[in-house]
């Protein structure tokens, strides 16, 4: 299972454009820049509680979108399938030579 930060970063990758600009900014500071709630609150000139609630709302929004659309779940499943294909191809070097490059191109699309 994914840890909370990894999960939120994946959700953010897929759903950030569906959040408000303010929600995106807060999530980037909190998860990508690793700022504390207090640091964000001071920077935004709001209370720590306000930052916490805004981040929580953004998280819930992304989780709700994932529940409805399942983009992250599909992405993770595709990654698992591609890894199984890679494992099988490694056992057949000739096939890997022919198909491995295409598989990597497919992985880059995701």
QUIRA-V62938 format. One record per residue. N is the residue number from 1. RES is the residue in one small letter. PHI is phi in whole degrees, 0 to 359 (none if undefined). D_FIRST is the distance of its C-alpha to the first C-alpha in whole Angstrom. Layout:
n=[N,N]
res=[RES,RES]
phi=[PHI,PHI]
d_first=[D_FIRST,D_FIRST]
This chain:
n=[1,2,3,4,5,6,7,8,9,10,11,12,13,14,15,16,17,18,19,20,21,22,23,24,25,26,27,28,29,30,31,32,33,34,35,36,37,38,39,40,41,42,43,44,45,46,47,48,49,50,51,52,53,54,55,56,57,58,59,60,61,62,63,64,65,66,67,68,69,70,71,72,73,74,75,76,77,78,79,80,81,82,83,84,85,86,87,88,89,90,91,92,93,94,95,96,97,98,99,100,101,102,103,104,105,106,107,108,109,110]
res=[x,x,x,x,x,x,x,x,x,x,x,x,x,x,x,x,x,x,x,x,x,x,x,x,x,x,x,x,x,x,x,x,x,x,x,x,x,x,x,x,x,x,x,x,x,x,x,x,x,x,x,x,x,x,x,x,x,x,x,x,x,x,x,x,x,x,x,x,x,x,x,x,x,x,x,x,x,x,x,x,x,x,x,x,x,x,x,x,x,x,x,x,x,x,x,x,x,x,x,x,x,x,x,x,x,x,x,x,x,x]
phi=[none,281,287,301,294,297,298,294,294,295,301,298,303,273,242,301,292,265,261,287,300,295,298,299,298,296,295,296,297,287,267,278,269,61,282,280,301,296,295,295,300,296,296,274,58,224,283,300,297,297,295,304,293,293,294,299,298,295,298,297,298,293,295,295,298,296,298,281,257,66,294,292,301,295,300,296,295,299,297,297,296,297,292,297,295,302,300,296,292,297,281,231,306,296,293,298,301,281,256,305,295,297,297,293,299,298,297,291,292,280]
d_first=[0,4,7,9,12,10,9,13,14,13,14,17,18,18,20,22,25,25,25,28,29,29,25,24,26,25,21,22,24,21,18,20,23,21,24,24,25,29,29,28,31,33,33,33,36,34,33,29,29,30,27,24,25,25,22,21,23,21,18,19,21,18,15,19,19,16,17,20,19,16,16,13,12,15,14,11,13,16,14,13,17,18,17,18,21,22,21,24,26,26,28,31,32,34,32,29,32,33,30,27,29,28,25,24,26,24,21,23,23,20]
